[in-house]
């Protein structure tokens, strides 16, 4: 008990110096970079200081402090973004980077990154050129659209279109299409930043032709139709289709923009891809009456992150001339990947070369064979503590593409005595982390999204989870 008048000692003064924590952490993990260890130590000390400032507790265990420093140091030092195994079955998983680039596209990126290039040089005449001229022409050839333009993502494409065509004027959209996507990001906020006035028509569940007709006036610049990312409406609902909306626009002299979110420039055969609705085929949307459309290149398209704009020449040219177009332009690495992907699609080799299209098209019977083969490999690890079962399953396509559609698949369901969450955490902590779903107390390994070289990484992760040392090359220690 403190004596009267005694000044209470600040517990933060009892914390070790940063240099001491750094030395102890380096001794325990000599392979970590010194800068990362130093940053981890300072972060750990700062967190303890903040806690003690409000709680007045004792500083705590020095061993825990060093462990916290090393945990943050390892997080900082790891290459980012790092490779993971996608065992979720969600082909376009936004948290896992959406579409996997084809090996050829990745090689094109590496080549563009590791040498000088003719990015803005026309070799035939020696003059400066437009960096997007080639991919824009390829987009036109592939889609049949009159003109094309590419920016760094689909939100940028929408921003550019709105700012170019409707700044200071009104954009009309159905209330049932004012979506919010991941990270609390709303279409209405893009409209606000673009400098347009958003005019909402209809109700949440029902919008009719007359609603658009009544809203059109002298300040109307654009009719906007938006794909409902991550949700669908059912029941007592009604919406105006693109053909009807285009007819309104033609009669009133107002262009129509459709934000598809995700789209294909090749028409896939229905067999094997029952979940892909006609709305994903971009040329059909243009033929349906939209003056121009925008969509992401790293979703169903199967390319790098980019926003694609296709449509009327006058509209596209006005967007190219907008100063925002430079601020939103594609870098050379994305252009290299996009060019390679477009050439493959033009040659008719998309379904063979692009991982996304292969994943979407793999028959369920093939997936069952893969799941049973994977289960046998895991059982050979000697992980007798695990209960392994092979069963059918289904998962969404992901990235807001056809939100209520599910692709049939097969999974290896694994139960652990420690529980599903502990097993999932152990798999995530492997040298090559495995990201899986949890359902009904089991960890589900969905084989639809496993890449060709993922099996050995899976074995290594499961081996570590059950106390074995498994080399990612496949040998068990």
BELJOZI-V302933 format. One record per backbone hydrogen bond with DSSP energy under -1.0 kcal/mol. CO is the residue of the C=O (numbers start at 0). NH is the residue of the N-H. If there is no record, write none. Layout:
# BELJOZI-V302933
co=CO nh=NH
co=CO nh=NH
This chain:
# BELJOZI-V302933
co=2 nh=5
co=9 nh=12
co=10 nh=13
co=11 nh=14
co=16 nh=20
co=17 nh=21
co=18 nh=22
co=19 nh=23
co=20 nh=24
co=21 nh=25
co=22 nh=26
co=23 nh=27
co=24 nh=28
co=28 nh=31
co=32 nh=36
co=33 nh=37
co=34 nh=38
co=35 nh=39
co=36 nh=40
co=37 nh=41
co=38 nh=42
co=39 nh=43
co=40 nh=44
co=41 nh=45
co=42 nh=46
co=43 nh=47
co=44 nh=48
co=45 nh=49
co=46 nh=50
co=47 nh=51
co=48 nh=52
co=50 nh=54
co=51 nh=55
co=60 nh=64
co=61 nh=65
co=62 nh=66
co=63 nh=67
co=64 nh=68
co=65 nh=69
co=66 nh=70
co=67 nh=71
co=68 nh=72
co=69 nh=73
co=70 nh=74
co=71 nh=75
co=72 nh=76
co=73 nh=77
co=84 nh=86
co=84 nh=434
co=86 nh=445
co=92 nh=95
co=92 nh=97
co=93 nh=96
co=101 nh=105
co=102 nh=106
co=103 nh=107
co=104 nh=108
co=105 nh=109
co=106 nh=110
co=107 nh=111
co=108 nh=112
co=109 nh=113
co=117 nh=120
co=119 nh=128
co=121 nh=125
co=126 nh=121
co=129 nh=132
co=131 nh=135
co=132 nh=136
co=133 nh=137
co=134 nh=138
co=135 nh=139
co=136 nh=140
co=137 nh=141
co=138 nh=142
co=139 nh=143
co=146 nh=310
co=148 nh=308
co=150 nh=306
co=152 nh=156
co=153 nh=157
co=154 nh=158
co=155 nh=159
co=156 nh=160
co=157 nh=161
co=158 nh=162
co=159 nh=163
co=160 nh=164
co=161 nh=165
co=165 nh=168
co=168 nh=196
co=169 nh=220
co=169 nh=221
co=170 nh=198
co=171 nh=223
co=172 nh=200
co=173 nh=176
co=174 nh=177
co=176 nh=178
co=178 nh=186
co=180 nh=184
co=184 nh=180
co=185 nh=189
co=186 nh=190
co=187 nh=191
co=188 nh=192
co=189 nh=193
co=190 nh=195
co=191 nh=194
co=194 nh=167
co=196 nh=170
co=198 nh=172
co=200 nh=174
co=204 nh=237
co=205 nh=202
co=207 nh=211
co=208 nh=212
co=209 nh=213
co=210 nh=214
co=211 nh=215
co=216 nh=219
co=218 nh=169
co=221 nh=171
co=222 nh=256
co=224 nh=258
co=226 nh=228
co=227 nh=230
co=234 nh=236
co=237 nh=206
co=240 nh=244
co=241 nh=245
co=242 nh=246
co=243 nh=247
co=244 nh=248
co=245 nh=249
co=246 nh=250
co=247 nh=251
co=248 nh=252
co=248 nh=253
co=254 nh=222
co=255 nh=290
co=255 nh=291
co=256 nh=224
co=257 nh=293
co=258 nh=226
co=259 nh=261
co=260 nh=295
co=263 nh=281
co=269 nh=272
co=272 nh=275
co=276 nh=279
co=277 nh=280
co=279 nh=263
co=280 nh=284
co=281 nh=285
co=282 nh=286
co=283 nh=287
co=284 nh=289
co=285 nh=288
co=290 nh=311
co=291 nh=257
co=292 nh=309
co=293 nh=259
co=294 nh=307
co=296 nh=302
co=297 nh=98
co=298 nh=301
co=305 nh=296
co=306 nh=150
co=307 nh=294
co=308 nh=148
co=309 nh=292
co=310 nh=146
co=311 nh=315
co=312 nh=316
co=313 nh=317
co=314 nh=318
co=315 nh=319
co=316 nh=320
co=321 nh=324
co=322 nh=326
co=323 nh=327
co=325 nh=328
co=327 nh=151
co=330 nh=334
co=331 nh=335
co=332 nh=336
co=333 nh=337
co=334 nh=338
co=335 nh=339
co=336 nh=340
co=337 nh=341
co=338 nh=342
co=339 nh=343
co=340 nh=344
co=341 nh=345
co=342 nh=346
co=343 nh=348
co=344 nh=347
co=348 nh=352
co=349 nh=353
co=353 nh=357
co=354 nh=358
co=355 nh=359
co=356 nh=360
co=357 nh=361
co=362 nh=366
co=363 nh=367
co=364 nh=368
co=365 nh=369
co=366 nh=370
co=367 nh=371
co=368 nh=372
co=369 nh=373
co=370 nh=374
co=371 nh=375
co=372 nh=376
co=373 nh=377
co=374 nh=378
co=375 nh=379
co=377 nh=380
co=378 nh=381
co=381 nh=383
co=382 nh=385
co=386 nh=414
co=388 nh=412
co=390 nh=410
co=392 nh=408
co=394 nh=406
co=396 nh=91
co=397 nh=400
co=401 nh=404
co=406 nh=394
co=408 nh=392
co=409 nh=446
co=410 nh=390
co=411 nh=444
co=412 nh=388
co=413 nh=442
co=414 nh=386
co=415 nh=418
co=418 nh=422
co=419 nh=423
co=420 nh=424
co=421 nh=425
co=422 nh=426
co=423 nh=427
co=424 nh=428
co=426 nh=429
co=426 nh=433
co=432 nh=84
co=434 nh=86
co=436 nh=443
co=438 nh=441
co=441 nh=438
co=442 nh=413
co=443 nh=436
co=444 nh=411
co=446 nh=449
co=450 nh=453
co=453 nh=457
co=454 nh=458
co=455 nh=459
co=456 nh=460
co=457 nh=461
co=458 nh=462
co=459 nh=463
co=460 nh=464
co=461 nh=465
co=462 nh=467
co=463 nh=466
co=468 nh=476
co=470 nh=473
co=474 nh=470
